[in-house]
Amino acid sequence: MPRLFAVLLLCLSCSAHAADSYLTRLLNKPVPGGVAVIDLGTGAVAPTARYDGKPVLVVREQDTWRAIVGVPLSVQPGPQQVSSGGRTLTFTVGAKHYPEQHITLKNTRQVNPNPADLSRINAELAVQTTAYRSFSPGTPSNLLLDKPVNGPLSSRFGVRRFFNGEERNPHAGLDFAVPAGTPIKTPAAGKVILVGDYFFNGNTVFVDHGQGFISMFCHMSKIDVKMGQGLARGEVVGRVGSTGRATGPHMHWNISLNDVRVDPAIFIGAFQP
């Protein structure tokens, strides 16, 4: 009986420790398109963790290591598993409803591309997929991110999008309604790993913040950085525009974790359950 009591006390202590975690309070939104914060325990050496076969971001908070896991929009509510050090750690994904958005485009090729467009799109997708799968060893400078621009949100993450009445991929980032030419600043330190002008995204920049934690900015009127450039938090990466598939000037920002696009609102304290 005393031994059982001691085990119960240990479990309660671990639960309280997790509940008191700043990162858990800030980031743990385990829904489709959200983030799960997993306790990996204590230790002098950083553990590794994998989710869906891919490495995930691991950071140390005081004496505890935590995995910061991106949950795909396609995941159904229910149990999911992370592997670390020979262990299987289970977390539960809750439900979340995402609204619809209907957009009318004058350029019908942006809805139904022709064969030449599709060839270009597929080549560009391969390049961007490789960038999203980058996993550098550095720890991000900060996980509570700055807004890349100051302005109201015009479209939230995860919205089901219909272009000219036809459903396409859900919205994979946040849109900010700000004027053309507004400077876009990186929300955390990082390295530029991709720069390009793409069919759907227009002028685009990828910034690697470390361990698969990546920002993507697109539709820019101007790019102010180069491939391989190191950036301090708050440096300008480009200017707001409406290049690519866009109906007007705005700033589109993606966040990717373990090659999963997640809601950037989580990292700026603007998440809506």
N, C-alpha and C positions, 0 to 999 in steps of 0.2 A: 504493500500500500504506500509506504513512504516513497518508494522508487517511482510509482505511478504519479504521485503528487509532484515529484521533482520534474518529471517529463512534462506534465501539464504546465507547470510554471515556466519551463523552458519554451514551450510552444507559445504561451501567452506573451513571454518576453520578446520572442522573434516577431510575433504579429504586431506588437506595439512598436517595435523598432521599425518595421516596414511602414506602419501607418504614419510614423513621425517623420519619414523621409521627405525631404524637400523635393527631390526629383520625382518621387511617387506622387506627391500632391500636385506638382506642376505638370507632369507629362503623362501620367498613367490614365489613358483614355482608351481602353481595350475594346474598340468597336471596329467594324470594317472601315478601313481608311484611317484608323487611329494608331495609337502607340501603346505598347505594353511595357511596363517597367518590371523586370524580374530580378529578385534578390539572388545573387550567386554566392553569397557567403563572404567570409573574411579570408585573408591570406596575404602573404608578402608579395606574391607574384600574381600578376593579372591573369585571370582565367580567360579562356576563349569560349565562345558560344555560337551556336548555329541555329537558324530557323529556316525551315523549308530548304535545307541543303546549302544555305548561304551564310557567310559570317555576319555577325551583328555587332553593333557598337557596344563596347563595354567601358564603363567609367567607374572611378572610385569616388564614393561619397563617404567622407570620414573614414571609417575602418571597413566599409562594406562595398563590395563590387556589385555593380548593377548592369544588367543587359537592357539596352534601350531598343526595343524591337518594333519595326514597322509592320503593321497588319494590312494585308491587301484589301482593297474594296470588294474583291470577289469572294472573300471568306464568309462562310455562313456562321451565324451565332452558334457558340458551343465551345468545346475544349480544343485547345491548340497546344503544341509542345515545342519546347526549346531544349536542345541538348548542350551539355557543358560538363567537361571532365568525367565523362562516362555516366553522367546522370541524365535523366529525363525530367524536365520541370514543366508542369502543366499550368496553363492559365486559361481563363474563360473569356471568350469574346461575346460581348453583348450586342443587342440589336440597335440599329440607328436608321432612321428614315431620311432619305435625301430627296429634295424637291426636284421639279422639272423646270427647264428653261427652254423657251422656243426662240430661235434666232433666224432672221431672214437675211440671206446673203445674195447680193446682186451677181457676184461671180459664181456661177453654178459649178465651175471646175473645183471650187473649194469644198463642194459637197460631193460631187461625183467626178473625180479626176479622170482625165483621159489616159491612154496607155503610156504616153511619154511621162506624164505627171506621176503615174504610179511607179514607174521605174526609178524616178528621182526620189520619191517618197520612201521607197523600200531601202534605197542606198543610204538615205539620211537617217532612217530609223535604226539601221545597223550601227552607224557611228554613234548615235545618241545612246543606244542600248549599252554599248561598250563603256561609255562614260558613266552611265548610271551604275554600272557594276564595278566601278573603281573602288578599291579598298586600301587606302593608305594607312600607315601605322599610327599616325599622330592622333592625339586626343583633341577634340574640338576645344576652342578657346572659351566657348560659352554655349549653354543649351537654352537659356532664356534669351531669345533672339530679339534684335532690334527690328522694327519695321523697315523694309527697304525704302519706302517712301511714306510720307505723312499724307494721308487722305482716306476718304471713306471706302469701304468695301463695296464693289459693284456686283461681284459674283463670288459665291463661296465655293469651297472644295466639295467635290462629290456630286454636284448637281447633274442630273440626267439631262443631256443636251440634245435638242432636236434642231437640225439645220434644214430650213425649207421643208419642215414636216418630217424629215428622216432622222431617226435616232442614230447617234454616233457615240464615241467613247465619253464617259462621264468627265466632268471638269476635274482636272488633276492638280489644280492649284488654287491660289487666291488671286482675284483681280481687284486692283485699286483704281478708283476713278480719279485720275490726276492729269493735268495738262501735258501735251506733247512738250518734250524738252526737259521735263523734270528729272533731276539727277536720281539715279538708282544706286543705293549704297549697300554693300555686302553686310548682312546681319551678324556675321562672325568672321574671324580671320580665316584665310584659306588660300588655295592655289587655283588658278584658272586652268581647267583641264579640257575645255572645249569652247571654241568660238566658231560661229558659222551663220550663214543666211539660209534658212530652211523653208520649204514649201508652206507648211502649216504655221511654224513658229516665227518665221521672219528672222530678224537679227537676234541671235541667241548667245548666252554665256552660261557655262556651267562652272560653279566654284565648289571645289572639294574642301570641306571643313575638317575632314579626318574620319577614318574608319567607316566609310560608306555613307557619311552624313553630307548630303550634297544639295546645294541650292541651284536652281535653274531659273534664269530670267529671260523672257522673250518678248517679241513684238517691238523691240527697241528701234528708235530712229537712228541711234548712233551707239557704237561700241567703243568704250574708252580703255579697254585692257587687251593684253596679248596672251597667247598660249604660254603656259608655264609661269606666268607672273604671280608672285606672292602678294597677297593682299592683307592689310591690317583691317580690323573691324571698322566699318564705317567708310571705307574707301569707295569711290564712285566706280561702278563697272560700266555704266552706259546711261543713255537718256531714254525716257519714255517715248513711245511711238505707236504706230499701228501697222507695222509690217507683218506679212504673213496673213493668216486667216483671222482678221480682226475687223470689227465694224467701226472702230474709232480708237483714238489714243487711250491707252490704259497700261498699267503695269501688271504683268502676269508673273507670279512667283510660285515655283514648285519646290517642295522639300522631298527628298528621297532618303530612305533608310533601308539598308540591306536590299537595294534594288526594288523598293516598294514606294510608290508615291503616297504620301500621307498628308494629313491636313496641316498646313503651316500655321493655322490659327492656334493650334496647341502650343506652339513655341513662342507665341506673343501674348498669351493670356486671353485669347479671344474665342476659344472653342465653345461651340454651342452643342449641348448633348442632343 
